Amino acid sequence: MKENVATLRERIKEINAINDDALFDPKKLVKMRVIINTQLKPSVFTLYRLIKSGKLKSTNIGTGKKPRYYVKGKELKKFLIDRYQLQEIN
């Protein structure tokens, strides 16, 4: 149990360290392991589902048929805090 608490505290520190003005592309978000699927694995498909549903706000800078999404650090932090209900833990 102590390991889980330590890991959670580390994740909270990582989330708080995200720069509000930074831009994150999908590859970087998957690499950061902040968007996970139901099997607790990083998933680009889950990420795109969250973006397309509007749950994770992003900016599409792509042209034509191929979108290119970027997520601002501020929106990422807000999403993670809401999704994992971290406001009580901070």
C-alpha positions, -999 to +999 in steps of 0.1 A: +000+000+000+028+024+008+042+018-027+009+029-042+008+061-021+044+069-031+036+063-067+005+085-065+024+113-049+050+111-076+023+113-103+008+143-086+042+160-085+046+152-122+012+167-130+018+198-110+052+203-128+035+204-163+040+239-178+006+255-185+018+270-218+036+239-231+021+221-261+019+183-262+014+162-293-002+127-290+032+109-292+046+128-263+014+123-242+016+085-248+053+086-239+045+104-207+021+076-198-006+101-186-034+088-208-041+052-201-067+027-212-088+003-191-059-021-190-037+007-174-015+009-205-007+041-225-030+042-255-030+065-285-065+052-294-078+062-259-062+096-264-078+103-297-112+091-283-109+116-255-100+144-279-127+136-304-153+134-276-143+168-262-133+154-228-097+165-235-095+199-251-071+202-279-062+223-309-062+209-344-035+225-365-038+200-394-050+208-428-073+188-450-083+153-440-054+146-416-058+163-382-028+172-360-038+177-324-019+195-297-029+197-261-020+227-239-004+219-206-031+238-188-058+216-204-039+185-197-035+193-160-072+202-157-082+169-174-059+148-152-071+164-120-107+160-129-103+125-143-084+111-113-102+134-087-069+148-074-082+180-060-088+164-026-053+149-026-033+181-034 
